[in-house]
């Protein structure tokens, strides 16, 4: 076999082997690596490259080496699930850099981090002033987790005692001008419904680069032609406006009638409708 063909076969073989070994080890092997996983990952890649290019070396020996280096982090992961001490030793523990708003200089020296590097990590979290930070810890993966002081944290609907509607994952129903039937079926919609919604927007399927249905059942589209503007869905706003008009009409009827029973009926139904509006307001205004 020619040398170039031998190298090609070896390379393809080890790419396939490394792919399946990485799949076996799991997503963690390609995301947040511990010191142990980082070292074994480099070793596995080095063995694969060495055997692929070293024509005088046995492929079988290289496969054995790769399997051994892959088995080590796998076994280590199993042990780590059962032993916290072993997990802390292999994967490391977090180091506190800021506590109660004060920088822990000794911990930074221990991890060999400079003030500039700390400020850089804070900027990655959109924090530009150390005085705004209540607590910050350097994770074993090298990422900095930051908790701002209470007065510097952004407001949430819970802080204001506001009820909001839950949001579900949007479904992509059109991609590159092609209708996706499976997402449509997931949300219980048909192609006929989709064509109706597209007619409301004044576009055709072929003109849509991306179409999604949100948790409220509204279709939003992005067109191939960026110069064209598509109106936002107004169904919820129209429903809310109609409900408010009906409630206002009931109040007017109550004020305009001389019949006591009718006035009481209009007033009671106006109050019921207002309570219903208050309940659905978070959904219709979301």
Residue pairs with C-beta under 8 A, 6 or more apart in sequence:
1 9
3 55
6 55
7 52
7 53
7 55
10 51
10 52
10 53
10 59
11 52
13 52
13 59
14 48
14 49
14 51
14 52
14 62
14 66
15 48
17 48
17 63
17 66
18 44
18 45
18 48
18 66
21 44
21 66
21 67
21 70
22 29
22 30
24 70
24 74
25 70
25 73
25 74
28 37
28 77
29 37
29 41
29 73
32 141
32 143
33 41
33 141
34 90
34 91
34 92
34 140
34 141
35 90
35 91
35 92
36 72
36 73
36 76
36 90
36 91
37 73
40 69
40 70
40 72
40 73
43 69
44 66
44 69
44 70
47 62
47 65
47 66
47 69
48 62
48 66
50 57
50 62
51 57
51 58
51 59
51 61
51 62
51 65
76 86
76 90
79 86
80 86
80 87
80 90
80 91
81 87
91 140
92 140
93 140
94 137
94 138
94 139
94 140
94 145
95 107
95 110
95 111
95 137
95 138
96 104
96 107
96 135
96 136
96 137
96 138
97 103
97 104
97 107
97 108
97 113
97 118
97 136
97 137
97 138
97 144
98 104
98 130
98 133
98 134
98 135
98 136
98 146
99 135
100 134
100 135
101 130
101 131
101 133
101 134
101 149
103 115
103 118
103 130
108 114
108 115
108 118
111 138
113 138
118 144
119 130
121 138
121 144
122 128
122 130
122 133
122 136
122 144
122 146
124 144
125 144
125 146
127 133
127 146
127 148
132 148
132 149
132 152
133 146
133 147
133 148
133 149
134 147
134 148
134 149
134 150
135 146
135 147
136 144
136 145
136 146
136 147
137 144
137 145
138 144
139 145
157 163
157 164
162 282
163 282
164 282
164 286
165 215
165 216
165 282
165 283
165 286
166 215
167 214
167 215
167 286
168 215
169 215
170 212
170 213
170 214
170 215
171 183
171 184
171 186
171 187
171 212
171 213
172 180
172 183
172 210
172 211
172 212
173 179
173 180
173 183
173 184
173 187
173 189
173 194
173 211
173 212
173 213
173 219
174 180
174 194
174 205
174 208
174 210
174 211
174 221
175 210
175 211
176 209
176 210
177 205
177 206
177 207
177 208
177 209
177 224
178 205
179 191
179 194
179 205
181 191
183 213
184 190
184 191
184 194
187 213
187 217
189 213
189 217
194 205
194 211
194 219
195 205
197 219
198 204
198 205
198 208
198 211
198 219
198 221
201 219
201 221
201 230
201 231
202 230
203 221
203 223
203 228
203 230
207 223
207 224
207 225
207 228
208 221
208 222
208 223
208 224
209 221
209 222
209 223
209 224
210 221
210 222
211 219
211 220
211 221
211 222
212 219
212 220
212 221
213 219
213 220
214 220
216 236
216 283
216 286
218 233
218 235
218 236
219 233
220 230
220 232
220 233
221 230
223 230
236 283
236 284
236 285
236 286
237 284
239 284
240 277
240 280
240 281
240 284
240 285
243 273
243 276
243 277
243 280
243 284
244 277
246 273
247 270
247 273
247 274
247 277
250 266
250 267
250 269
250 270
250 273
251 266
251 267
251 270
253 262
253 266
254 262
254 263
254 266
254 267
254 270
255 263
257 263
257 266
